[in-house]
Amino acid sequence: MTHKIVLIGAGSANFGLSIMGDLFKSEVFAGAEICLHDINAEALARTASFGRRHIERYNLPYKLEATTDRRAALQDADFCIISIEVGNRFELWEQDWRIPQQFGIRQVYAENGGPGGLFHALRIIPPILAICDDIMAICPDAWVLNFSNPMSRICTTVQRKHSDLKLIGICHEAASLPEHLPHILETPLENLRFQAGGLNHFSVLLNVFYRDTGADAYPDVRAKAPAYFERITNVLGWALPSLPAEHVATVGHRPWAERGLFKVILERFGYLPVTVDSHFGEYIQWAHDVVDHAGILDFYRTYKLWVAQKVSEETLLRGSGDDWVTSQVLESIAADRPTEVLALNLPNRGFIDDLPSDITVEVPACVDGNGVHGVALGRFPRGIAGLLRNQIAVHDLTAEAVLTRSKAAALQALLVDPVVDSVRAAEQTLETMLRVQQRWLGYLE
């Protein structure tokens, strides 16, 4: 069977070329049609040109199409992969970060949680809903993989409008566990079995066991992790070799780099966060007291520089390196190859007892030809469950604000957010953001 895979947002070379690179390595998708779509015709043409040259150079068995017409792209699609942003990503992110701060609302990162996460969601969810409207009308049986953030707010809102959509949220943060656990526990990864879960960018390691003995390894994690992370002094090392030397000199050369909050969660709650302070801290009202601010600001600047640098098309077309998620999910469904995935974002169909069923949660999953089957994790530790529950009303009201075009619901989403402690600040922030980002938020009434 020949498959059609549509990449929506393919004008982004980092997304379009790296996902194509993953597909080009797949035996399952040999002969597939890959359709690139973006509203930016110039960027789309550049990505398509790189892809076609690569196919021709290596005589690869793929058909590559590109179009700015989304409805045409979606015809007969089996898989749709979405990775979009609106406007100037970093200019808008800067506004999400600084405007709430000027009214006294302290934020850690402003991408997925807090006021910044709300405004990011209010901008990006409407165009993603429009994409999903077209998918439901044109290719309703297609599997949809969302890469865009804020992941849990996007997926929660989309699922409330389109409950039958085959939507999966893909995030690679869980890769930190197989990276760190073998070193912490001084045993091969193959000797460990573990589960993590929660909300996207707000998950913890729930359990870990030694396969050879069946023994609980979490006591060893709690005992050994502090010494291990004390030695991790450069969390940004993946980006540094290509960045200016004067910047490199300022970055994270200290114990627990970007893990001040991470350390507190491990010590006070007894569980290991899946991600670092920049994301985990977005959801906690006292996080600003303990997060590694320098690390977070370094990451923000570093990531902008990394995105801006020129990466060769050949490098990108070697694949994203994240095929342990993206390619495995696609291949498992297409070829009925059962596989276990560390974390996917799915509607909470009984996977986490402490959270409602209409919220998107991040859980382990099994994937096969029949689809995606989340793993039930039961009840969470009370402290962790409490942190997660603090976000439920925020997600509810974000979805309501978008789906009903309600300015009042957007204000309520700010007022129930744990990081907001002032009515006046919330109102001033909302009014300012509605004015500054009127192009994207003008639908709120």
N, C-alpha and C positions, 0 to 999 in steps of 0.2 A: 504494500500500500504506500502510495506517495503522499507525503504530508505537506501542508502549507503552514508556515510559521510567519507571523506578522510581528515586526518590531516597531512599536509605536514610540516615537521619540528618537528615531535612529539617526537624526542629524547630529546628535551627540556622539562624537567619535569614540569616546571612552566606553559608552554603552553599545552603540551599534556595531563597532568593529570587534569588541571583545566577545559579545554574544555570538556574532557570526563565527569568530574563531573557535568558540566552543562547539558550535554546530558543525563546522568543517571537520572537526576531529571525530565526529560521531558516525559509527557504522550504521546505527539505526536510522539516521536521517539522510544517508546517502541517496541522492536523487530528489531530495526535497525541494520545494519552492520556498524561497525566503523572500518575503516582501517587506521592503523598508518604507516606513511612512514618517513624515515630519511635516509640520506647517512651514518650516524654513527651507525653501526650495534650494538655496545655495548650499547650506550645510548638508542637506539630504543628498544632493548631487555629488558632493565631495566624498561622503561615506560610501555611496554606491559605486563611485569610480574606483576607490580603493578595493572594495570587495570584488568587483568584476576583474580587476587586474590580478588579484590573488587567485581567483578561480581559474583564470586563463593561464597564469604562470605555472600553477601546479596541476593543471588539467583535472580539476575537481568536479564531481558529478552533481552540481547544484544549479538550479535556475534562480537567478537573482533579478528581482523587479524592484522598482522604486516609484512611489507616487505621493503627491501631496493630497490626493483625494482619499480621505479615510474610508468612505463607504466602498470605494472600489478596492482598496487594499484588503478589506475584511471579507470580500466574497470568497466563500469556500474555505475559510480559515479553520484550522484545527487547533492552533495555539496562538494566543496573542500575548505578547510581553510588553508591558507598559513601563516606561521610565521617562517621565516628563517633569519639567519645571515651567513656571510662567514668568515672563519678564526677565529682568536682570537678576539672576539668582543672588549674587552677593550684595548688590545694592539693596534689595528687598530684605535679605537676611539681616543686613546691618540695621535697617529700620526696625525690624522685629526685635532686635537686641537692644538698641539704644533708646527708642521712644518710651517703652515701659520703664526703663531705668531712669529716664529724666523725670518721671513722676514718682520715683521712689520704690518701684517694684524691682526687687533684685532677682536676676535670672542667672542661671548657670550657662546655658548654651543657646536657648531660643530657637531650636529647630523643630522639636517634636513635642515638648511639654511646656507648661507655663504659657504666658500671654503670647510669646513668640510662636510657640507651637500652634496656638489657636489661629493666629493670623495666617500662618503658613497653610494651615488646613483650610481656612475659609477661602484662600486664593486658589488652591490647587484642586480641591474636591470637585467644584463645578465642572471644569473641563474633563476630569476623569469620569464623572457621571455621564457626561455627553458621549465619551468614548464607549462606555458600557451600555448606554442606551442603544448605540449603533450595533454593538455586538449582539445584544439581545434581539434586535430586529433582523440582523443579517446572518449571523452565525451563532445562534443560541447554544449550540452544543460545544462550542470551542472552550478550551481551558484558558483561563486568564491568569497570568502571573504578573503581580504588581511589584515593582521595585521602588516606587516613589514613596517619599516620606511627607508627612507623618504617617507611618504605616498603619498603626492601629486605628487612628481616627479616619483615615481614608477607607480602609476595609470595612470598618463598622458602618460607616455611612452608606457605602455602596451596597452592602448586604441588606441594609434596611430598605433600600429602594428596589433592589433586584435579588430577592432571596434565592432564586433559582440559578443565579449566575455561578459558574464553576470558578470561583475566585480563590487564588492562593497568594498570600503575601510572602515574598522572598527577602530574607535578610541574612547577612553573613556573620553577624556578631558571635553566633554560637561557635564559630571556628576557633574562638579563643580557648575553649575547653580542651579539645584534643591537642592544642598547642602547649598549654601550660600543665595540665594534670599529670602527664607522664613524668615531667621534671619535678613537680612537687612531690609526687608519690614514689619516684625512683623505680618505675616499672614501665614496661612497654605499653603503649596504648591498647594493644590487643588484649592485654590482661585486665582491662577496665571496662565496666559497663556503668553508664550513668544517665541521668535524666535532668533536664533543666526546663523551666517554664515560667510563665508570668504574662506580662504584656511586652510588646516589642520595645527593645532598648530598656526594659525594666524587668528582666528575668534573673533568676538565681539558679545556681546548681542545687537541686533538691536532694539528690542521693548519688552515691558512687560506691561501687563494690569491686573487690578483687575477684576476677573470674576464677583464678586457680584455687582459691580457698573459700570463696563465697563470703568472706568477711566484709563487714562495713568499713569502707575506707575513709569515711568522713571525719572520724576522730584524727586520722593522720593528716587530712587536709587542714583541719583547724590547727594542728600542732606545727605543721611544716610550711604552710603557705606564707606566714609572716616572714620567715627567713628568706624564702624564695623571692617574694616581691620586694623585699628590702634590697635585693641585688638587681632588680629590674629598674634601671635608671634612665632608660631612653625609649619610652613608649612610641616615639615618632621616628624610630630608625628606618622604617620602610620608605620614608620620603626624603630623608636627609641627603643622600649622596648627590642628588641633582639640584640642590638648593644653594643659594648664596652663602658663602662662608660666614659672613657677619650674622646671618640668621641662625645658622647651625650652632654657633657658639652660645646662643641664648637658650637652647632647647634642653629641657628635662634631664639634665645630668645630675640626678639626685635620687635617693631612695624613694620608692613608692610613687614614681612619676605618674601623674594623672590618676592616682589612686588614693587620695586622702579620704574621700567619702567611701570608696571601696573598702578601705581598711576599717572604717567605723562600722559599716554594715557587717563585715566579717566578725569583728570583735563584739559588737553589741547585739546583733541578731543571730550570729552563728552560721550565716550562710554566705557563700561566695557569689558575688554578682557576676553575671555573664559579661557585662561590658564595663567600660571605665567611667570616670567621673563625669565626663562631658555629656554623656547620654543619661546615665542613671540619676545624676543630680538634677535633671530637668523637672523631676516629678516630686521632689521633697522640699518642704518649706524651710527646713533648717540646713539644707545642703550647702548653702553659700558660706556657712561658718567653717566647713571642713574640707570642701573640695580643693583640689590642687589648681588654683586659678591660673598660675603661670602656665601649667601644662595645657589647660583648656585654651587660653589665648594663643599659645604657641600652635596648638592644633589648628585653630581657626585661620591663623596667618599662613601656616604651612600648607594647609589644604588648598587655600586660594592660589598659592604659588605653584603647587603641584598640578592643579587643574589647568593653570595658565601655561605651563611649560609644554613644549612641542614633543609629543611622543610619536615615534614613527608608526606608520600604519602596519608595518610588518610586526612590530612588537605587540600591538593591540590584537592583530589577527592571529597571534599565537594562542589566543583565548584568555579569558578573564582570570583563570586560576581558581575560579569558584565553581567549577563543574561538579564538585561534590554536592552542590545544591541544584543549580539550574539544570545542568545536563542530566543529572540523575533523575530529577523529577520528570522532565520531558521524556526521557528514554523509558522510564519505568511505566509511564502511562501508555506511550506509543507501542511498546513492544511487550507489555505485560511482564516486565522484569521486576519482581518484588524487591524493594529496597527500603531500608530504614534511614530516615533523615533526622538530624539532630533537632531541628526547629523549623516549623512552618507557622505562618499566621493564618488562623482558621476561625470561623464562627464557633463559639463556645458550646458545642453540642455535648455537654456533659463532661468536658475534659477537665475543667477546674471547678470544683464544687462551690468555691467561695465567691464566684463571679457569675453574673447573669448570662443567660443564653444568647442574648442579642449583642454581645460584645465580642470583638475579635481578640483572640488570645494567641500567645506563642507557645506551642507545645511540640514535643516530638511527634513524628508521624510515620506511618508505613504507606508506601505508594506502590500501586500496581495498575494493571489494566482496567480495574474497576474504579480507579480514582485514588483519592487521598483519604486516609483513615487516621485521624488524630488519636493519640494515646491518652487514655484517661489518667490523670495525675491525682485525682481525689482531692482531699482537703490539704491546704497549705499550712505551714507553720503560722501561728496566729499573728506574729509581728509582721511577717512578709505579706500575709493576706490583708492585714490592715493597711499597709502601704498601697497595695494594689487597689483595694476598694475605694481609697481616696480619689482615684481617677475615674470611677464609673460615671458619676454625674457630669464630669467634664466631657467625657466622650458622648454621653447622652445629649447634652445641650449643644455640643458642636454639630452633631448630626441634625438635631432639630433646627439649628440656625441655618444650615445649608439647605435642608429639604423644604423648610417653610419660608426661607428668605427673611428670617426674623432677626432684626437688630436687637430686640429685647432678649432673645435667647442667647445671642452672642455676648451680651453684657452679663447674663446669668452664668454663662460658661466661664467668664472671668471671675465672677464673684464666688463660685464654688471651687475655684482652683486653689489648692493649698498654698501656693506661693504668693497669692494676692491677699494683702491684709488691709486694704483701704478701699472703701467705696468710691471716694473722690478720685483716687488714683486710677481705679478701673474705668470710671466714666471718662476721665480726661484722656486716658490711653485710647479708649475705643473711639472717641470723637476725633482725636488726632489721626489715628490710623485710617479711619474712614475717609478723612480728607486727603491724607498723603497717598493712600493706595486706592483712591476712588475708582480708578480704572478696573481694579479687580474686585473691590468690595462694594461697589455701588449697587449691587443687587439687594443688599440688606436694607430692609424698610422698617 
